[in-house]
């Protein structure tokens, strides 16, 4: 109330006659009263009455978890008084917590006026006033008491454990909330005091110290919350991420005694693993591998706990502590890797078996991805809600359909994390499940799968696919994506196929098409009658494709369908690719030649004379790449073609195939490719004239591909005879 309003209120009381206020002593009394109340704003102590009343009501609140409305209202009235500054609150709470424990009932109430109720002025005064009492009066003596008792004091005195735990939570909140962010000295004092506390008692308060969960069932959890309070108040360059200077990271690592894989995880990811030093080497390595394969921009994970190792479970005590962190924190199971194997998929598709420990890491950490990358992005948050609304209560409308109808409406926090179970078990199978459900008339699952791909794409031109096996090994593959005009993912390339989705304006799938990434592998007779005897790469080369020939693929055994008899040898190859992003060069391919079952021993092939591209000219509308060699540069041997996985090709994995050449061979034997007099007889018995009955593209006797079969072909056959050692071998390639 401002001064004018206060004077008006006094004048209005009892409707005094106006002339009563003309007396100078009356005005002096009024003004003195007003100005005294104004200057009381800077009071360093609560009045005795307020101190007594507030102490009484806090005592009531401290012992009654249901809250007593009269005490809440009375306490609020005093706490919200503007005349008390931070010094008054420091004095009050110092005296209060010297004599009283910080119970769960008190913590459940006090956080509201300190952090949420009232305005920021009140918050700031209360928080500044609580720092010193919680550090000097509460934290240090109580830890000393607990440590002196070997930790058993926590188990025998629940009020002591409540006091330490709740005070650490408040100190964590101070670093987490924005109120003190403009007063770094205050949060730095909390950080420094917690550093000092650990350094005074390193044998029990360091993260590296292993505690006895049986005799000290509360200690591990309370120590962990203290470490989170330390991280929350450590100076960071970002409010929502643990971005510390090298000096701060080094100080924390040294203070907490981090060594080995704990230190590597901290140094590389600024993440504290709180496991009571009990996680196996394989568990720690798996956590490290997982963190290295998930983009750090997607989360702000700073702490992973393993509650059972800390003693923070029903196996060791009757209370589980819920941790509070300024940054992301998750708890994972202690299960050894390879012991628990589970199936992440419903019966719609083949099982996807995965290690239980590793998939739990993925599931829990994706809660943080949901909080940071999804809910922190208005566009993704809106899409997430739209997907939940569209799927409704029918469990079959969700990728994870084993939780029962209505589960995700009742527990939406599990929506993204549950998809992570399948995505990290096998991303390809997750897409497959979505398409199986789509074909059955349910479009929601494939929309959810594409949304998860969107999250991990971070709006870019690729996303990440994962696969975890039953031994906990994690594989990651970067997958190219295409987008609709509205920006939704409508194109994915994986497992040798291109998945093209038809979307509506909201990003929902209305149809899809699957085409192979490499849709065609062809050999053609360049510089023959079928392409107009033109040695250059042109559209006319399509007419010279050997339609009766197909590429030899890895794992197959060669036959006459895999090699030509062309007298100009292998001089033209075509590859139809659905994923080209630029015109490929020789650097996007590897060419080798040989004649054995072991291509790793083959020699580098002669360089092609040209590599050209014709857009949309390949099978299924893909781009056709034409590769030309000089005539007879590659003859009477096999050519291995490797289309590399490069930016230009857009492939996620290399594509390898083979074509062979045996000049003058008619395919008369299924057991060899020798050129013998028998082939000459076959030619003589199969005459063709270019005008009357021209030889077709698939004629096995037209060796020079001039559309005629006659004396010239017989001569070619006689001049290229081979035997068992010189003939093209019918190889089997790995």
Buried (B, 14 or more C-beta within 10 A) or exposed (E): EEEEEBBEEBBEEEEEEEEEEEEEEEEEEBEEEBEEBBEEEEBEEBBEEBBEBBBEBBBBBBEBEEEBEEBBEBBBEBBBBBBBBBBBBBBBBBBBBEEBBBBBBBBBBBBEBBBEEBEEEBBBBBBBBBBBBBBBBBBBEBBEBBBEBEBBBBBEBBBBBBBBBBBBBBBBBBBBBEBBEEBEEBBEBBBBBBBEBBEEBEEBBBBBBEBBBEBBBBBBBBBBBBBBBBBBBBBBEEBBBBBBEEEBBEBBBEBBBBEEBBBBBBBEBBBBBBBBBBBEEBBBBBBBBBBEBBEBEBBBBBBBBBBBBBBBBEEBBEBEBEBBBBBBBBBBBBBBBBEBEBEBBBEBBEBBBBBBBBBBBBBBBBBBBBBBBBBBBEEBBEBBBBBBEBBBEEBBBBBBBEBEBEBBEEEEEBBBBBBBBBBBBBBBBBBBBBBBBBEEEBBBBBBBBBBBBBBBBBEEEBBBBBBBBBEBEBEBBBBBBBBBEEEBBBBBBBBEBBBBBEBEEEBBBEEBEEBBBBBBBBBBBBBBBBBEEEBBBBEEBBBBBBEBBBBBEEEBEBEBEBBBBBBBBBBBBBBBBBBBEEEBEEEBBBBBBBBEBEBEEBEEBEEBBEBBBBEEBBBEEBBBBBBBBBBBBBBBBBBBBBBBBBEBBBBBEEBBBBBBBBBBBBBBBEEBBBBBEEBBBBBBEBBBEBEEEBBEBEBBBBBBBBBBBBEBBBBBBBEBBBEEEEBBBBBEBE
